[in-house]
């Protein structure tokens, strides 16, 4: 990562894609599904890098997936992660 700041910036619910976490690293944003986040977390742990923001993103996706699986509905748009 070369000391680039990493930030979890939000979740998206996209038709046909499901929930995606937006992670910004050094000014570049990427979207990850749950499997992509899990892979990235394992890779980072193997190399001793921080996974803090990725762990938060994964936790948020799991919370929303639980909500939806229990009958909750989501609009297909950006999901605000602020309290």
N, C-alpha and C positions, 0 to 999 in steps of 0.2 A: 504494500500500500504506500510505502515511501512517505509516511507522515502526512498523507492527504486526509483532510477531515472527511469523515463519513457520517451521513445523517439519514435517518429514516424520515421521509417527508410526507408520506401518506399511503393510503390504500385505495385501490380502484376495484370496482366490480364491473367487469366487461363481459357482455354477452359472448358466450362461447369460450371464454378464457377463465372465468371464475374470478377469484380474488387475487389481486396482484399488489405486491408491496413496491413502492418507489423508494429506491436507495440512491442517494447522491454521494458521489465520491469525487472530490476535487473539482466540483462544478459540473460533473457529468452525471445525468440521471439515467438509471436503468430500472426496468420492471422485472420482478421475480415472482414466480408462483411459489407455492409451499415447498415443492421438491427442489426448486432452484435455491431457495433460502437454506434448506436443510443441507444441501450439498456444499454451499458456500460456507456455512457454519462449520461443518466437519473439516473442510479444507483449511479454514483459518485456524481451527484448533490444532491441527496437525503441525502448522507452521508457527504456532505460538502467538498469533495475532489476535487482537481484540474482536469479540463477537457481540459486544454489548448492543449496538444499534440493530444488528441482525436478529438478536434474541427478542428484542422488543417487537420488531416487525412480525416475526414468526408467532409470537404470543397473540398479537392483535388479529392475525389471520385466523388462528385457532379459535379465538373467542367469537369472531363473527361467523365462522363455519358452524360452531355449536349453536349459535343463535338461529341461523338459517335452518339447520337440521331439526330444530325444535319448533319450526313453524313460522319463524320470523321472516319478513320480506325485506329485501334491499333494493333500492333504486340502482340502476346501472349508471353510476356516476362516481365521482371522487367522494370518498368517505372521510370526513374531517376527523383527524385523530386528536384534536384538542379537547380538553375537558369541557 
